[in-house]
């Protein structure tokens, strides 16, 4: 089953076959291969109809921008750790003598 990794900062919501598909920002969700193809054009080299259905393009000149959005949804055959984009860095704990 494919996993869709949402590398945006916005939750993604769509539907396939009457079932809602919710992919939280920065998370990966397992979806059916049929849903991955219907929503994102998984395994189809021509992404234009999917970009139009998602509302990410209106004209053929919009395709490059639409593909940039689509690139933020990575589809893999299994779960992959998403990078931590929180910007929070753990600091080392320094133990010492109290004054």
C-alpha positions, -999 to 999 in steps of 0.1 A, spaced: 0 0 0 13 35 -8 20 61 18 15 97 10 39 121 28 26 156 31 56 179 33 35 211 34 25 231 64 -12 227 56 -35 197 61 -46 180 29 -83 169 25 -99 152 -5 -120 121 -11 -120 89 -32 -150 66 -37 -170 86 -11 -144 82 16 -125 112 29 -87 113 27 -70 134 53 -33 139 53 -20 161 81 8 185 74 42 170 80 27 135 83 25 103 62 -8 84 57 -14 50 41 -40 51 13 -52 27 -13 -34 26 -46 -66 36 -64 -69 67 -42 -33 76 -47 -38 74 -85 -72 92 -84 -59 121 -62 -23 125 -71 -19 106 -104 4 80 -88 21 59 -116 7 81 -143 33 102 -162 7 128 -172 -1 148 -141 -21 175 -158 -56 161 -153 -49 155 -116 -35 190 -111 -66 204 -127 -89 182 -106 -71 194 -74 -76 230 -86 -39 236 -86 -38 246 -123 -63 264 -146 -41 269 -177 -13 249 -192 10 277 -182 2 269 -146 16 234 -148 51 242 -135 36 258 -103 11 229 -100 40 204 -102 58 222 -74 28 217 -52 25 181 -62 62 175 -54 54 183 -18 33 151 -16 58 122 -18 44 87 -24 63 57 -13 56 20 -10 62 20 27 65 44 56 94 67 56 104 90 85 95 126 77 121 152 86 115 172 117 109 207 103 99 223 136 131 243 139 134 232 175 169 221 184 175 200 216 202 216 237 225 194 258 220 193 295 250 206 313 252 195 349 275 213 372 280 226 407 255 250 420 267 283 433 
